[in-house]
Amino acid sequence: MAAERMQWLSLALAASLATLLSASASQPGIGFGYYKETCPAAEQIVFRETTRIVRASPDLAASLLRLHYHDCFVQGCDASVLLDSTDGTPAEKDAKPNESLRGFDAVARVKDKLEKACPATVSCADLLALMARDAVVLSKGPSWPVALGRRDGRTSSADNCGELPPLYGNITVMIEVFAAKGLDVKDLAVLSAAHTLGKAHCSSFADRLYNGSAPSTDPTLERRYADRLRMRCPGPGDSSAAMSEMDAGSCSTFDTSYYRQVARGRGLLRSDAGLMEHPVTGAYVRRAAAGKYEGHFFQDFRDSMAKMGAIGVLTGNQGEIRTKCNLVN
């Protein structure tokens, strides 16, 4: 059995790499080994520093993965989510859906290391993609080769954040938002499992526990689980820093536990619970929840992350290579 499993994993990895190579080939200017000549130690520097960051603060693994996700869904993977607001015009990071984003200082720390090694060479957009991958690896998840060569955008507007998948979106809305970015229903089921890492503030799921000021449990939420959540978040307007694990009991390990929670009615966000309402996403959740699908899921996650990481990329002479990720040059 062990030999058969190793053979399957080898074949799965080969198939995944073929998919990634195909995806990168369709994006001019993006490819593997992009910094081989200009900054050969780039990926090693990023992994070394990300390792130090995540070991010191494990919760940041989820934050780094989320930064890449929030960046790519708004005007493409161009690191616009890292830019500061200017002249009274709110940037993406100051939009309401991004108010809880963390990890900006961690990204700046790694960027400084890259600038010392290879000035004005590695883009912040590529840095986000690499740190997201490394955060997953450090959380016992899969690794994958990241196609590089993205350029950084020069603009960032909070007004564009309506492109982000909404926390409160039903399955129909989520499918539409993903489709607008070239991602299909399977990608939605796969990428939603990023919620196996991290925690969420009460405000993100209070709508499932209260109707106005009165307790009112979302019928898709398992009742005992809802009771526990209500103890942590005692009111719809709770402004405390209280949080709940996205994947209860396994929020620091990248695995299929998330799907088991969703299948049991313990998906924390409305968008998580909505996966059970569609035949494709529901079937994927049930299959992954069975406990014998982790290898397949890891391959699927690699493939979907490659697709997401290629959304609206800037290449060639487009954009710039920022020397500070929060400021245009």
Rosetta silent file (secondary structure, phi, psi, omega in degrees, C-alpha in Angstrom):
SEQUENCE: MAAERMQWLSLALAASLATLLSASASQPGIGFGYYKETCPAAEQIVFRETTRIVRASPDLAASLLRLHYHDCFVQGCDASVLLDSTDGTPAEKDAKPNESLRGFDAVARVKDKLEKACPATVSCADLLALMARDAVVLSKGPSWPVALGRRDGRTSSADNCGELPPLYGNITVMIEVFAAKGLDVKDLAVLSAAHTLGKAHCSSFADRLYNGSAPSTDPTLERRYADRLRMRCPGPGDSSAAMSEMDAGSCSTFDTSYYRQVARGRGLLRSDAGLMEHPVTGAYVRRAAAGKYEGHFFQDFRDSMAKMGAIGVLTGNQGEIRTKCNLVN
SCORE:     score description
SCORE:     0.000 S_00000001
   1 L     0.000  -40.495 -179.120    0.000    0.000    0.000 S_00000001
   2 H   -63.305  -41.697 -179.750    2.830    2.422    0.850 S_00000001
   3 H   -64.997  -40.920  179.058    4.483    1.796   -2.522 S_00000001
   4 H   -63.866  -39.548 -179.710    1.200    2.329   -4.344 S_00000001
   5 H   -65.506  -41.554  179.127    0.620    5.581   -2.466 S_00000001
   6 H   -63.884  -39.948  178.625    4.117    6.852   -3.335 S_00000001
   7 H   -64.087  -42.688  179.148    3.546    5.976   -6.990 S_00000001
   8 H   -62.883  -42.869 -179.442    0.208    7.808   -6.966 S_00000001
   9 H   -63.216  -38.206  178.766    1.762   10.881   -5.327 S_00000001
  10 H   -64.290  -44.334  178.347    4.539   10.938   -7.933 S_00000001
  11 H   -64.967  -40.092 -179.670    2.006   10.767  -10.756 S_00000001
  12 H   -63.941  -42.456  179.965   -0.167   13.417   -9.099 S_00000001
  13 H   -65.059  -39.849  178.403    2.775   15.767   -8.692 S_00000001
  14 H   -63.439  -42.127  178.773    3.786   15.261  -12.323 S_00000001
  15 H   -65.277  -40.921  178.987    0.240   16.004  -13.482 S_00000001
  16 H   -62.961  -43.637 -179.799    0.074   19.061  -11.260 S_00000001
  17 H   -63.444  -38.757  178.570    3.395   20.368  -12.575 S_00000001
  18 H   -61.983  -41.196  177.832    2.191   19.877  -16.151 S_00000001
  19 H   -63.632  -43.488 -179.989   -0.910   21.935  -15.360 S_00000001
  20 H   -64.084  -41.856  178.828    1.179   24.660  -13.756 S_00000001
  21 H   -62.762  -40.795  178.500    3.562   24.769  -16.711 S_00000001
  22 H   -64.007  -42.627 -179.910    0.613   25.038  -19.082 S_00000001
  23 H   -63.642  -42.303 -178.030   -0.920   27.852  -17.030 S_00000001
  24 H   -68.456  -33.661 -178.428    2.318   29.800  -16.934 S_00000001
  25 H   -65.815  -26.196 -179.047    2.852   29.378  -20.667 S_00000001
  26 L   -80.843   -4.440 -179.592   -0.460   31.123  -21.334 S_00000001
  27 L  -116.296   98.059 -178.614    0.769   34.223  -19.476 S_00000001
  28 L   -54.533  133.922  176.956    3.523   36.017  -21.448 S_00000001
  29 L    92.775  -13.390  178.951    6.384   37.092  -19.196 S_00000001
  30 L  -107.854  135.014  179.212    5.560   34.678  -16.370 S_00000001
  31 E  -169.621  173.664  178.999    7.504   31.486  -15.942 S_00000001
  32 L   -83.601  145.720 -177.967    9.523   29.267  -13.647 S_00000001
  33 L    72.401   23.654 -174.926   13.092   30.258  -12.879 S_00000001
  34 L   -58.948  -36.438 -177.376   12.311   33.874  -13.762 S_00000001
  35 L   -99.575   18.322 -176.005   14.932   35.255  -11.349 S_00000001
  36 L   -56.137  -38.609 -178.364   17.537   32.599  -12.090 S_00000001
  37 L   -94.799  -38.030 -172.229   19.978   35.163  -13.508 S_00000001
  38 L   -87.082  -27.163  178.715   18.912   38.407  -11.842 S_00000001
  39 L  -157.749   70.834 -172.425   18.285   37.187   -8.281 S_00000001
  40 L   -59.856  -24.298 -178.485   19.055   33.469   -7.969 S_00000001
  41 L   -94.251    8.155 -173.067   18.572   33.398   -4.181 S_00000001
  42 H   -54.303  -52.681 -175.919   15.172   35.128   -4.278 S_00000001
  43 H   -67.140  -34.093  177.495   13.016   32.124   -3.356 S_00000001
  44 H   -67.276  -39.522  178.173   15.447   30.978   -0.667 S_00000001
  45 H   -62.860  -45.859 -178.570   15.440   34.450    0.906 S_00000001
  46 H   -62.640  -46.081 -178.322   11.645   34.565    0.894 S_00000001
  47 H   -64.974  -42.484 -179.625   11.298   31.092    2.404 S_00000001
  48 H   -60.384  -46.835 -177.632   13.922   31.735    5.091 S_00000001
  49 H   -72.122  -38.405  177.894   12.324   34.981    6.217 S_00000001
  50 H   -63.955  -37.513  177.102    8.763   33.661    5.976 S_00000001
  51 H   -60.085  -45.776  178.805    9.805   30.694    8.114 S_00000001
  52 H   -63.013  -39.992 -178.309   11.102   33.026   10.812 S_00000001
  53 H   -66.417  -47.904 -176.579    7.952   35.131   10.654 S_00000001
  54 H   -70.666  -35.591  177.194    5.496   32.214   10.860 S_00000001
  55 H   -65.022  -35.869  178.963    7.437   30.447   13.599 S_00000001
  56 H   -76.070  -30.904 -178.007    7.332   33.626   15.682 S_00000001
  57 L  -144.925   83.367 -174.897    3.651   34.271   14.936 S_00000001
  58 L   -55.133  -30.383 -179.840    1.852   31.182   13.529 S_00000001
  59 L   -61.636  -21.369 -177.815   -1.398   33.103   12.971 S_00000001
  60 H   -70.985  -16.040  177.183    0.341   35.084   10.225 S_00000001
  61 H   -58.267  -47.780  178.492    0.326   32.050    7.920 S_00000001
  62 H   -63.465  -38.564 -177.983   -3.386   32.577    7.284 S_00000001
  63 H   -64.976  -39.686 -179.059   -2.866   36.324    6.928 S_00000001
  64 H   -69.198  -38.578  176.073   -0.179   35.931    4.257 S_00000001
  65 H   -64.521  -41.179 -178.639   -2.341   33.528    2.244 S_00000001
  66 H   -67.524  -35.845  178.228   -5.264   35.939    2.546 S_00000001
  67 H   -59.195  -44.918  179.988   -3.193   38.915    1.366 S_00000001
  68 H   -63.775  -42.720  179.560   -2.417   37.163   -1.913 S_00000001
  69 H   -61.473  -48.719 -178.352   -6.076   36.177   -2.340 S_00000001
  70 H   -68.406  -29.573  176.934   -7.361   39.703   -1.675 S_00000001
  71 H   -68.041  -49.803 -173.008   -4.739   41.156   -3.994 S_00000001
  72 H   -66.340  -30.107 -177.688   -5.547   38.945   -6.977 S_00000001
  73 L   -78.422  -11.473  179.174   -9.305   39.485   -6.852 S_00000001
  74 L  -118.477  109.724 -177.286   -8.987   43.273   -7.157 S_00000001
  75 L    51.058   30.085  173.149   -7.457   44.450  -10.472 S_00000001
  76 L    84.900  173.474 -176.463   -5.313   41.319  -10.662 S_00000001
  77 L   -80.007   78.893 -174.908   -2.220   40.051   -8.861 S_00000001
  78 L  -126.205   13.255  179.891   -0.344   43.356   -8.896 S_00000001
  79 L    62.446   20.805  178.312    0.315   43.976   -5.169 S_00000001
  80 H   -66.731  -22.538  178.915   -2.125   46.902   -5.214 S_00000001
  81 H   -66.895  -16.677 -177.995   -3.475   45.668   -1.860 S_00000001
  82 H   -89.675  -15.066 -175.269   -0.175   46.735   -0.277 S_00000001
  83 L   -71.576  141.736  176.496   -0.273   50.371   -1.394 S_00000001
  84 L   -77.948  154.932  173.169   -1.013   53.116    1.149 S_00000001
  85 L   -67.156  148.179 -179.856   -3.830   55.602    0.672 S_00000001
  86 E  -137.113  146.547  173.926   -2.737   58.950   -0.783 S_00000001
  87 L    50.322   38.041  177.359   -4.175   62.473   -0.998 S_00000001
  88 L    76.041    3.846  178.856   -7.315   61.486    0.870 S_00000001
  89 E   -98.081  112.369 -176.939   -8.126   58.730   -1.628 S_00000001
  90 L   -63.765  132.631  175.387   -8.600   55.414    0.222 S_00000001
  91 L   -87.606  175.696 -177.934   -6.557   52.523   -1.149 S_00000001
  92 H   -55.262  -42.443 -175.543   -7.657   48.886   -1.177 S_00000001
  93 H   -62.001  -19.805 -179.435   -6.142   48.145    2.238 S_00000001
  94 H   -99.740    3.738  174.972   -8.463   50.758    3.793 S_00000001
  95 L   -73.842  152.502 -175.869  -11.666   49.390    2.247 S_00000001
  96 H   -54.772  -44.037 -179.118  -14.089   47.743    4.666 S_00000001
  97 H   -64.238  -15.913 -176.969  -13.544   44.172    3.368 S_00000001
  98 H  -107.883    6.052 -176.223   -9.803   44.616    3.989 S_00000001
  99 L   -61.347  -27.228 -177.863   -9.888   46.230    7.418 S_00000001
 100 L   -96.076    5.052  178.412   -8.890   42.961    9.102 S_00000001
 101 L   -64.676  141.855  177.987   -5.979   42.185    6.762 S_00000001
 102 L  -133.036  169.417  175.585   -2.668   41.616    8.509 S_00000001
 103 L   103.575    0.318 -178.700    0.884   40.831    7.486 S_00000001
 104 H   -61.139  -41.408  179.192    1.880   44.103    5.846 S_00000001
 105 H   -65.940  -35.368  178.696    4.894   44.499    8.135 S_00000001
 106 H   -64.545  -43.088  177.974    5.942   40.924    7.419 S_00000001
 107 H   -62.708  -43.352  179.598    5.870   41.577    3.679 S_00000001
 108 H   -61.398  -38.446  179.701    7.870   44.790    4.148 S_00000001
 109 H   -62.172  -45.749 -179.125   10.467   42.897    6.180 S_00000001
 110 H   -69.899  -38.042  178.367   11.013   40.306    3.445 S_00000001
 111 H   -60.788  -40.862  177.663   11.024   42.956    0.728 S_00000001
 112 H   -59.196  -40.426  178.198   13.818   44.805    2.546 S_00000001
 113 H   -64.107  -40.983  179.188   15.895   41.600    2.540 S_00000001
 114 H   -66.364  -38.721 -179.893   15.307   41.170   -1.187 S_00000001
 115 H   -65.106  -35.265  177.591   16.254   44.778   -1.905 S_00000001
 116 H   -68.281  -36.264 -178.172   19.563   44.318   -0.105 S_00000001
 117 H   -81.163  -41.281 -174.279   20.317   41.175   -2.102 S_00000001
 118 L  -145.113   83.497 -175.429   18.922   42.242   -5.494 S_00000001
 119 L   -56.415  135.463  173.385   17.890   45.932   -5.686 S_00000001
 120 L    51.518   42.830 -175.076   14.781   46.792   -7.731 S_00000001
 121 L  -121.173  -50.771 -175.652   14.485   43.251   -9.098 S_00000001
 122 L   -94.181  124.953 -177.701   11.793   41.169   -7.348 S_00000001
 123 L   -73.686  155.446  175.639    8.264   42.543   -7.543 S_00000001
 124 H   -67.899  -30.571  178.064    5.966   42.825   -4.558 S_00000001
 125 H   -65.236  -43.588  175.708    3.354   40.884   -6.545 S_00000001
 126 H   -65.528  -37.835  179.736    5.740   37.950   -6.907 S_00000001
 127 H   -60.419  -43.368  178.378    6.656   38.292   -3.242 S_00000001
 128 H   -61.548  -41.806  179.938    3.007   37.906   -2.196 S_00000001
 129 H   -63.962  -41.106 -179.871    2.654   34.780   -4.344 S_00000001
 130 H   -69.937  -42.313 -179.449    5.795   33.228   -2.845 S_00000001
 131 H   -67.289  -33.994  176.737    4.922   34.085    0.754 S_00000001
 132 H   -63.749  -46.015  177.748    1.413   32.635    0.314 S_00000001
 133 H   -60.419  -46.834 -177.099    2.902   29.369   -0.977 S_00000001
 134 H   -66.767  -33.746  177.153    5.481   29.249    1.812 S_00000001
 135 H   -62.749  -38.990  177.594    2.835   29.990    4.464 S_00000001
 136 H   -66.339  -45.217  179.487    0.884   26.930    3.287 S_00000001
 137 H   -59.466  -44.490 -178.676    4.008   24.763    3.318 S_00000001
 138 H   -68.729  -14.475  176.621    4.901   25.909    6.825 S_00000001
 139 L   -99.852   19.205  177.329    1.372   24.938    7.909 S_00000001
 140 L    73.032   23.395  176.172    1.954   21.346    6.720 S_00000001
 141 L   -97.382 -172.395 -176.343    0.215   21.927    3.417 S_00000001
 142 L   -77.636  157.566  171.153    1.392   21.266   -0.152 S_00000001
 143 L  -105.927  161.317  175.491    4.161   23.035   -2.008 S_00000001
 144 L  -157.401  151.306  176.109    4.049   24.019   -5.666 S_00000001
 145 L   -71.255  131.620 -178.464    6.316   25.782   -8.155 S_00000001
 146 L  -101.505  120.142  173.906    5.271   29.439   -8.471 S_00000001
 147 L   -67.955  134.039 -173.939    5.462   31.034  -11.908 S_00000001
 148 E  -123.798  166.123 -178.752    7.136   34.437  -11.510 S_00000001
 149 L   125.159    8.790  176.374    7.542   37.637  -13.483 S_00000001
 150 L   -66.193  150.688  173.032    4.585   39.706  -12.274 S_00000001
 151 E  -110.454  160.606 -177.944    4.985   43.474  -12.209 S_00000001
 152 E   -91.000  139.746  176.274    3.553   45.826   -9.574 S_00000001
 153 L   -74.996  162.821 -178.844    0.599   48.094  -10.209 S_00000001
 154 L  -109.009   -2.479 -177.893    0.761   51.846   -9.649 S_00000001
 155 L  -129.759  154.385  176.964   -2.817   52.422   -8.507 S_00000001
 156 L  -155.730  125.209 -177.896   -5.031   51.195   -5.683 S_00000001
 157 L  -134.225  131.643  177.107   -8.604   52.222   -4.937 S_00000001
 158 H   -60.679  -27.548 -178.477  -10.976   51.126   -2.199 S_00000001
 159 H   -62.685  -22.548 -177.982  -13.805   51.576   -4.709 S_00000001
 160 H   -83.798   -4.321 -173.248  -12.599   48.485   -6.591 S_00000001
 161 H   -75.855   -1.246  171.637  -12.994   46.163   -3.605 S_00000001
 162 H   -66.736  -12.139  177.739  -16.521   45.274   -4.633 S_00000001
 163 H   -76.728  -13.964 -179.229  -14.759   42.683   -6.804 S_00000001
 164 L   -71.149  143.026  173.025  -13.868   40.660   -3.690 S_00000001
 165 L   -60.022  126.975 -176.896  -15.969   37.593   -2.880 S_00000001
 166 L   -76.102  141.141  177.094  -18.337   38.742   -0.091 S_00000001
 167 L   -57.985  -33.347 -174.317  -18.243   37.052    3.308 S_00000001
 168 L   -97.564    9.723 -175.651  -22.026   37.010    3.311 S_00000001
 169 L   -71.167  139.578  173.924  -22.426   35.861   -0.302 S_00000001
 170 L   -79.055  176.615 -172.826  -24.643   32.906   -1.103 S_00000001
 171 H   -63.215  -34.867  179.507  -23.388   30.188   -3.425 S_00000001
 172 H   -64.165  -45.379  178.842  -24.832   31.857   -6.532 S_00000001
 173 H   -63.706  -44.100 -178.425  -23.037   35.126   -5.813 S_00000001
 174 H   -61.594  -42.521  178.594  -19.782   33.336   -5.018 S_00000001
 175 H   -61.677  -41.777 -179.814  -19.877   31.385   -8.289 S_00000001
 176 H   -65.109  -42.807 -179.821  -20.483   34.604  -10.225 S_00000001
 177 H   -64.942  -42.084  178.310  -17.628   36.448   -8.519 S_00000001
 178 H   -66.539  -41.616 -179.723  -15.208   33.583   -9.156 S_00000001
 179 H   -61.586  -34.827  179.161  -16.342   33.228  -12.776 S_00000001
 180 L   -63.632  -19.867  179.147  -15.631   36.922  -13.347 S_00000001
 181 L  -104.718   10.679  178.834  -11.986   36.152  -12.529 S_00000001
 182 L    80.992   17.243 -179.965  -11.759   33.071  -14.740 S_00000001
 183 L  -107.851  137.823 -175.019  -12.177   30.609  -11.867 S_00000001
 184 L   -95.957 -174.987 -175.096  -14.733   27.805  -12.066 S_00000001
 185 H   -64.553  -37.197  177.133  -16.992   26.096   -9.530 S_00000001
 186 H   -64.550  -40.477  177.317  -14.340   23.536   -8.614 S_00000001
 187 H   -58.632  -38.198  177.535  -11.862   26.355   -7.936 S_00000001
 188 H   -61.383  -46.479  179.831  -14.419   27.846   -5.546 S_00000001
 189 H   -63.069  -38.422 -176.609  -14.697   24.563   -3.640 S_00000001
 190 H   -75.240  -50.205 -175.396  -10.926   24.164   -3.527 S_00000001
 191 H   -70.676  -23.297  175.858   -9.846   27.709   -2.665 S_00000001
 192 H   -60.178  -26.457 -178.329  -12.508   28.014    0.037 S_00000001
 193 H   -71.537   -2.601  169.365  -10.433   25.502    1.994 S_00000001
 194 H   -59.379  -20.441  178.015   -7.897   28.257    2.635 S_00000001
 195 H   -73.407    2.626  170.618  -10.252   28.779    5.596 S_00000001
 196 H   -69.046  -15.970  177.695   -8.656   25.743    7.182 S_00000001
 197 L  -110.447  142.572  168.678   -6.169   28.338    8.490 S_00000001
 198 L    93.093 -175.260 -176.351   -6.813   31.286   10.757 S_00000001
 199 E  -132.728  164.262  178.981   -9.593   32.933   12.706 S_00000001
 200 E  -129.797  144.198  176.219  -12.446   35.361   12.026 S_00000001
 201 E   -70.457  154.529 -179.077  -13.807   38.299   14.001 S_00000001
 202 H   -54.124  -37.174 -177.809  -17.335   38.069   15.376 S_00000001
 203 H   -61.045  -20.372 -178.362  -18.547   40.686   12.917 S_00000001
 204 H   -76.953  -20.574 -177.897  -17.824   38.265   10.079 S_00000001
 205 L  -133.834    7.844 -179.699  -20.424   35.720   11.191 S_00000001
 206 H   -60.391  -27.946  179.841  -22.765   37.573   13.583 S_00000001
 207 H   -64.036  -17.713  179.990  -25.401   37.623   10.835 S_00000001
 208 H   -91.744   -4.866 -176.713  -25.735   33.867   11.291 S_00000001
 209 L  -115.626  -21.556 -173.729  -26.409   34.165   15.024 S_00000001
 210 E  -136.983  148.510  170.252  -28.634   37.232   15.358 S_00000001
 211 E  -119.452  100.705 -169.388  -31.545   38.940   13.665 S_00000001
 212 L    69.369 -125.247  179.132  -31.254   42.515   14.817 S_00000001
 213 L   -98.322   -3.063 -175.533  -30.631   42.261   18.557 S_00000001
 214 E   -97.782  141.268  174.679  -32.424   38.933   18.989 S_00000001
 215 E   -58.999  132.585  179.170  -30.788   35.494   18.799 S_00000001
 216 L  -157.250  100.253 -172.388  -31.723   33.850   15.519 S_00000001
 217 L   -79.580  130.684  172.224  -29.669   30.911   14.331 S_00000001
 218 L   -56.263  125.201 -176.092  -29.078   30.343   10.637 S_00000001
 219 L   -62.390  -18.414  178.199  -30.801   26.971   10.011 S_00000001
 220 L   -84.429   -3.177 -178.954  -27.747   25.717    8.103 S_00000001
 221 L   -97.213  125.432  179.723  -25.590   26.189   11.219 S_00000001
 222 L   -57.917  130.628 -165.859  -25.349   23.207   13.577 S_00000001
 223 H   -63.249  -44.016 -179.457  -27.139   24.293   16.751 S_00000001
 224 H   -65.175  -36.235  176.199  -24.587   23.296   19.382 S_00000001
 225 H   -64.979  -41.582  178.133  -21.873   24.942   17.346 S_00000001
 226 H   -61.994  -39.280  179.290  -24.026   28.074   17.072 S_00000001
 227 H   -62.381  -40.791  178.793  -24.476   28.117   20.853 S_00000001
 228 H   -66.563  -39.489  179.133  -20.702   28.043   21.348 S_00000001
 229 H   -64.849  -38.050 -178.479  -20.212   30.829   18.842 S_00000001
 230 H   -67.373  -29.568  176.459  -22.833   32.949   20.585 S_00000001
 231 H   -67.177  -33.074  178.433  -20.943   32.591   23.862 S_00000001
 232 H   -79.586  -29.987 -177.594  -17.879   34.091   22.191 S_00000001
 233 L  -124.759   84.189 -169.624  -19.903   36.775   20.439 S_00000001
 234 L   -72.285   -1.277  178.179  -22.652   37.788   22.889 S_00000001
 235 L  -162.286  156.585 -177.672  -24.320   40.339   20.631 S_00000001
 236 L   -64.249  -25.757 -179.316  -24.637   41.393   16.963 S_00000001
 237 L  -100.581   19.909 -177.743  -22.846   44.653   17.669 S_00000001
 238 L   -57.784  118.600 -177.428  -20.004   43.074   19.633 S_00000001
 239 L  -105.657   13.192  179.607  -17.001   45.326   19.078 S_00000001
 240 L   -73.162  175.303  179.206  -14.546   43.276   21.121 S_00000001
 241 L   -89.064   12.276 -177.881  -11.502   41.611   19.640 S_00000001
 242 L   -59.026  140.775 -179.884  -13.089   38.179   20.141 S_00000001
 243 E  -137.022  163.757  175.887  -12.461   35.731   17.339 S_00000001
 244 E  -130.947  145.196  179.054  -13.358   32.171   16.439 S_00000001
 245 E   -64.170  137.241  178.151  -11.291   29.571   14.616 S_00000001
 246 L   -68.371  -36.919  179.531  -12.278   29.124   10.989 S_00000001
 247 L  -125.142   89.218 -170.429  -11.551   25.389   11.251 S_00000001
 248 L   -52.673  124.131  177.666  -12.233   24.539   14.889 S_00000001
 249 L    85.485   -4.937 -177.253   -9.411   22.548   16.446 S_00000001
 250 L  -146.873   33.974 -171.144   -7.212   22.642   13.343 S_00000001
 251 L   -80.695   -1.675  176.845   -6.790   26.310   12.474 S_00000001
 252 L  -114.972    5.445  179.735   -2.999   26.206   12.266 S_00000001
 253 L  -122.060  129.169  179.916   -2.713   23.092   10.095 S_00000001
 254 L   -83.548  107.790 -176.628   -3.470   23.043    6.382 S_00000001
 255 L  -156.071 -171.375 -178.580   -5.596   19.926    5.877 S_00000001
 256 L   -90.312    8.167  178.617   -9.044   18.647    4.893 S_00000001
 257 H   -57.611  -33.579  178.067  -10.507   19.180    8.356 S_00000001
 258 H   -52.640  -44.842 -177.162  -12.222   22.300    6.990 S_00000001
 259 H   -67.137  -34.369  177.114  -14.412   20.143    4.759 S_00000001
 260 H   -64.542  -38.891  178.275  -15.441   17.918    7.643 S_00000001
 261 H   -64.755  -46.634 -179.595  -16.580   20.990    9.556 S_00000001
 262 H   -61.729  -42.707 -179.488  -18.563   22.337    6.588 S_00000001
 263 H   -62.966  -27.492 -179.532  -20.198   18.948    5.984 S_00000001
 264 L   -89.931    5.150 -177.401  -21.344   18.886    9.644 S_00000001
 265 L    81.210   23.458 -178.952  -22.942   22.329    9.457 S_00000001
 266 L  -117.329   26.732  170.834  -19.970   23.979   11.160 S_00000001
 267 L   -71.510  126.401 -170.243  -18.726   26.176    8.353 S_00000001
 268 L   -68.963  -46.382 -175.875  -18.118   29.488   10.106 S_00000001
 269 L   -93.748  157.811  178.162  -18.973   31.955    7.347 S_00000001
 270 H   -59.973  -36.643  179.085  -22.095   32.049    5.221 S_00000001
 271 H   -66.009  -31.006  175.697  -19.917   31.522    2.149 S_00000001
 272 H   -67.362  -50.361 -178.262  -18.525   28.331    3.732 S_00000001
 273 H   -60.852  -33.539 -177.730  -21.963   26.938    4.487 S_00000001
 274 H   -62.403  -20.289  179.304  -23.121   27.794    0.974 S_00000001
 275 H   -59.027  -28.557 -178.183  -20.799   25.183   -0.508 S_00000001
 276 H   -77.414   -6.444 -174.317  -23.298   22.507    0.553 S_00000001
 277 H   -96.164    3.289 -179.564  -26.047   24.133   -1.536 S_00000001
 278 L  -125.691  140.609 -175.706  -24.590   23.369   -4.970 S_00000001
 279 H   -60.423  -36.906 -177.961  -24.227   19.896   -6.493 S_00000001
 280 H   -75.867  -51.990 -178.754  -20.592   20.383   -7.560 S_00000001
 281 H   -68.247  -36.625  178.577  -19.238   22.129   -4.479 S_00000001
 282 H   -63.560  -41.456  179.069  -21.377   19.977   -2.162 S_00000001
 283 H   -65.537  -38.346  179.462  -20.040   16.782   -3.733 S_00000001
 284 H   -64.943  -43.750  179.155  -16.473   18.054   -3.391 S_00000001
 285 H   -59.931  -47.714 -177.544  -17.005   18.871    0.292 S_00000001
 286 H   -64.255  -38.314  179.540  -18.481   15.448    1.041 S_00000001
 287 H   -66.010  -46.825  179.703  -15.691   13.648   -0.812 S_00000001
 288 H   -66.922  -32.224 -179.472  -12.949   15.605    0.966 S_00000001
 289 H   -69.602  -18.162 -177.389  -14.742   15.201    4.310 S_00000001
 290 L   -69.181  -15.442  174.087  -14.561   11.421    3.964 S_00000001
 291 L    90.312    2.395 -178.631  -10.901   11.572    5.019 S_00000001
 292 L  -120.658   24.402 -170.972   -9.370    9.738    2.059 S_00000001
 293 L  -123.332    7.579 -171.898   -8.989   12.663   -0.334 S_00000001
 294 H   -60.202  -42.382  179.176   -6.124   14.718    1.093 S_00000001
 295 H   -60.991  -43.886  177.770   -3.653   13.844   -1.671 S_00000001
 296 H   -63.156  -44.110 -178.651   -6.192   14.747   -4.352 S_00000001
 297 H   -62.134  -42.732  179.177   -7.106   17.959   -2.550 S_00000001
 298 H   -59.321  -41.726  177.191   -3.472   19.027   -2.265 S_00000001
 299 H   -63.888  -45.007  179.163   -3.071   18.576   -6.025 S_00000001
 300 H   -60.103  -39.969 -178.073   -6.295   20.506   -6.663 S_00000001
 301 H   -66.109  -41.488  176.062   -5.151   23.315   -4.389 S_00000001
 302 H   -55.382  -48.673 -176.129   -1.855   23.628   -6.265 S_00000001
 303 H   -64.633  -43.779 -178.524   -3.703   23.877   -9.566 S_00000001
 304 H   -69.160  -35.166  177.119   -6.281   26.402   -8.344 S_00000001
 305 H   -66.657  -35.829  176.544   -3.629   28.580   -6.717 S_00000001
 306 H   -63.604  -41.128  177.993   -1.732   28.655  -10.022 S_00000001
 307 H   -65.213  -46.131 -179.469   -4.897   29.836  -11.787 S_00000001
 308 H   -63.015  -40.558 -177.160   -5.637   32.461   -9.159 S_00000001
 309 L   -68.917   -7.555  179.031   -2.041   33.682   -9.170 S_00000001
 310 L  -104.681    4.888 -178.292   -2.287   34.430  -12.897 S_00000001
 311 L   -66.403  122.853  170.625   -5.353   36.695  -12.674 S_00000001
 312 L    51.213   35.693 -175.904   -4.778   40.010  -14.454 S_00000001
 313 L   -70.866  149.423  172.975   -1.010   39.979  -14.070 S_00000001
 314 E   -96.331  136.853 -178.495    1.145   42.835  -15.358 S_00000001
 315 L  -139.865  174.971  175.874    4.189   41.747  -17.338 S_00000001
 316 L    62.261 -119.910  179.901    6.919   43.100  -19.584 S_00000001
 317 L   -96.305    5.710  179.001    6.973   46.896  -19.438 S_00000001
 318 L   -74.137  149.563  175.920    3.653   47.174  -17.607 S_00000001
 319 L    59.070 -145.101 -176.795    3.619   48.577  -14.085 S_00000001
 320 E  -157.815  176.359  170.530    6.902   48.724  -12.189 S_00000001
 321 L  -108.889  102.863 -177.753    9.084   46.945   -9.633 S_00000001
 322 L   -69.364  141.505  174.578    8.413   48.797   -6.376 S_00000001
 323 L   -89.227  -22.264  170.422   11.327   49.186   -4.000 S_00000001
 324 E  -125.229  124.718 -172.249    8.857   49.729   -1.128 S_00000001
 325 L   -67.311  -21.504 -178.016    5.712   47.649   -1.362 S_00000001
 326 L   -92.195   -3.095 -176.611    3.487   50.301    0.207 S_00000001
 327 E  -135.858  143.236  170.653    4.598   53.110   -2.131 S_00000001
 328 L   -73.441  157.182 -177.827    4.901   53.620   -5.876 S_00000001
 329 L   -68.237    0.000    0.000    8.401   54.539   -7.014 S_00000001
